[in-house]
Amino acid sequence: MFKPYRGAQGPSIRENGINHFKLIKFLQDAQKKCAAAGEEDSAFRLEMMVDYFTKDYEPGKPLKFTPTVLGF
């Protein structure tokens, strides 16, 4: 492919993946839906995942599973 620029350039292909903030928003919406449907246990688990991705997760690093992430 023709590139009209010279010198060092970043990669031309973006990495695929999930946007960190969109994942948090998705989990929050799912938590609210479960709470509205009376699924308190499921809502609690989703709330714990939101807390993990908000406070402990570092984007670009691998996920570290601990049982406390899911409320155990």
Beta strands, then each sheet from edge to edge (+ up, - down):
end
